[in-house]
Amino acid sequence: MDIDIGFWLSLALLVTLIVWGLDKALKLSQKEGPVANVVETSNSLISVFFVVLVIRSFIVEPFTIPSGSMLPTLKVNDFILVNKFAYGLRLPVTNTKILDTGEPERGDVMVFKFPENRNQNFIKRVVGLPGDTILIKDNRLFINGELVSRNVVREVDNGRYWQSEYIETLGGVEHLIWQEGKINPFTGKKVAKMNLDGEWTVPEEAFFVMGDNRDNSNDSRVWGIVPDELVMGEAFLIWMHWKPIFSLPSFSRNGAIDKVEAN
């Protein structure tokens, strides 16, 4: 479960403001002893908590990629930045929209609260907008009856398993996706790892999302749509890649998220 940093920052700011109020009323910082020291430290932290909370809630927030569901676009242990005002200014903790500055567009990489566990953050690509009909048939994606364009850039076939890498175009955005599966030893036919064919209609104020690692992604094909109230922002930049513990940070992947570079 993800730690809700916004909640704890808000709580910390509230506590320091309460201490500041008590100090104004009771002159605690003017007295000698440990209480005065604690009050002075608390008062000095108010501006720090406030600035960090404002930046994180309304401007930009860092996230770390925990899984491979967005491969090859995002790798595990990528550190990314999320634009928090791309889809409207929202209050910390409640995520209530207070100012409309834009809406998710098809092809965006979006961060949101997981509908089945709102304490967990998810990142996927926006595929369907309100009113869209999404059809997946034979592992091909159709939006409003039109087949989504994709071009093969790499194929691997070892006789038992296959993997294909494509450049897919969604809403004018080119990005890489992976699909993979097994090969039937008797017929030689490729069998997709995930068989999630189906049809969905996206309701108002909701979005249909999918991972770029199409056969290794827990997304709208499994649990449904993302309500607008759970949207957090648009991921736009990789700023570091860092495997934990004994490795050094790498900056070789720095740059815009949707750089189309076939591996």
N, C-alpha and C positions, 0 to 999 in steps of 0.2 A: 504494500500500500504506500502510495506517495505521501510525503510529508506536505501538509498544506502550509507552505511558508507564508502565504498571504494572511492566513488566519493568525499565525503566531506573530507576524510583524504588526498586524492591527492590534492584537492583544498587548504587545509590548508598548506600542505607542499609547494605548489607552491607560496602561498602568503608569507610565511616566507622566502623562498629563494629570492623572489623579494625584500623584505625588507632588507635582508642580503646584496644583491647586491647594493642597494641604500646606505646602511651604508658604504660599502667599498668605494664607489665612493664619497660620500658626508660627511663621518665621522660624521654621525648623533648621534651615541652613545657617542661621545666625547663632545657633547654639553650638556648644562644644561637644565633642564625642562622636562615636561611630554613626549615630543617626544623621548628624549633619553631613558626614562624608558620603553616606549612602544617598542622601537627598541631592547633594551637589553632583554626584556621578549621574544620578537619574536625570536631573535637569539638563546635563550636558548631552545626553543621548536623545533628547526629544527631536532635535533637528536631524540627527542621523537617521533615526527610524522614519521620520516623516519623508525625507528625501528618497530614501530607499524604497519606501512603500509607494510613493507617487511614481517613481521611475518604473518600478516593477509592475504596478497595476495599470498604468495608463500609457506607457511609452514602449518599453522593451523588456523582455524577460528571458533569461537563459534556461535551456532545458538540455537534458542528456538523453540520447537515444538508447533505450534498454534492450531492444530486440531487433531481429532482422526482418521485420515485416515490411520495411520500406526499402530494402535492398533492391537494386543496386544504388538507388539515389542517396540513401542515408545508411551508414554503417553503424553497427553496435559501438558505443562509446564515442560517437560524434557529439560534439557540443554545439548546439545551435542557438540562434537568437530568434525570438518570436515577436512580431510587430503586434502590440496589444491594442493599437487604435485603428488597425486596418478595417475591423468589422464593428466598430463602435466602442465608445468608452464605457467600461463596466466597473461597478463597484467591487472592491476586494471582498472576499469571503462569500457574498451572496451572488456575485457575477451578474447582477442586475444591470441592464443597459440603460445608461442615462443620456447618451448622445449618439445618434446614428451617424457614422462617418463612412459607411460602406458595407457591402455585403460580400460573402464568399463567392468566388467565381469558379467556374468549371476549370479544373487543372491546378487550383491552388493546393498547397500543402498546408493542412489545417491542424491546429492543436485544439483539443476539446476534452471535456470531462466525459469519461466512459459512461454511457447511459445505464449500464447495469451495476456500476460501482462508481459513484460520483467523487470518491476520494482518489480515483486513479486517472491520470492524464494519458490520453491517446493521441497519436499523430497518424494521419492518413491523408490520401489525396481526394479532393472533392471531385466526384464523378457526376452526381445528379443534383440538380437544383430544384426548387419547389415547382411542382407541376410536371416534371420530367417523368417519362416512362423508361425504366432501365430493364433491358433484356440481356441475359447471358445465356447463350445457346452454343453448345459444342465449344465451350471455353472462349467464345468470341463475345465482345461487348458491343451492344447496340444501344444508342440513346435516341429516343423518339423515333424509332424505326430505322435509323441510319447506322450502318456499321462504322465503328470507330477505326480510323486509319492507324495502321502499324506497319513497320518495315523491319525485317530481320537484319540484325547486325552481327549476331554470333550464334552458332549452334554447336552443341556438344552431344555426341551420341557414342556411348561405349558398348552398345549391344544390349545392355541391361537397363540403363537409365538415360534420360535425355534432359537437356536444358536448353532453352532458347531465350535469347535476349533481343528485345525489340525496342525501337523508338516509336512510342505511341504519341499521338497528338490529341490533346483534349483542350477545347476552347482556345486553340491557337498556341497552346503550351506544349512544346516537345519535351519528353522525358523518357527515361529508360524504365522498362519493366522486365521482370523475369517470369517465365513459366517453366514448369518441369514436371517430370513424372517417370513412370516405368515403361519398358518396352515389352510387349507380349512376346514371349520366346517362341511361340508357335506360329503367330501371324506376322510378327515384326511390326505390329501397329503400336503407335505411341498412345499411352494411356495417361491422362492427366492425373496428377497427384490429388487434386481436389476437384470433386464434381459438384459444383454449386450452381448449376443452371437454374434459372428461375426468372420471374418477372416481377418488378416492383414499381409502384407509382409513388413518387415522392410528394408528401403532403405539404401544405403551406408552412412556412417558417421551419423548415427542416431540410436536411441534406443527406445524400447517399454517398458514402465514402468507401474507398478501397485502398489496400496497400499495394505498393508497386511490386512487391514480391508476391505475385498473385496466388501462388499455391502454398504460401506459408503466411497467411494473414487472417487474423480474426477481425472481421470488418462487417459492413452493412449486409453482406450476403448471409451472415450468420445471425446477427442480433438486430438488424433493422437500421432505422434512420437515426441521425443526430439532430435533436431539437435545437433550434437557434439559441435557446437559453443556456445551452452547455458549451457553446462556442467560446474559445478563449483568444484566438489570434492566428495570424498567418506566419508560418515559419519561412524565413527568407535568407538566412545566412548560416553557413558552417564556419565557426571561428576557431575550432580546435578539435583534434582527435587525441584522446588520452585513455589508454588502457590502464586500469587501476593498479595500484601497489608499486611494482618494480620497474615500470617503464616511464620514459620521459614523454612529455606532450609533443605531438606532431602538428605542424601547421601546413603540411603539404596539401591538405584537402580544403584549405580556407577558400571561401568564395561563395557565390550564389548557389543555392541548393540545386537548381535545375540546369546545371552545366551538363550538356549531353556529351559524355565521353564514354565510348564503349570500352569495356575492360578487356 
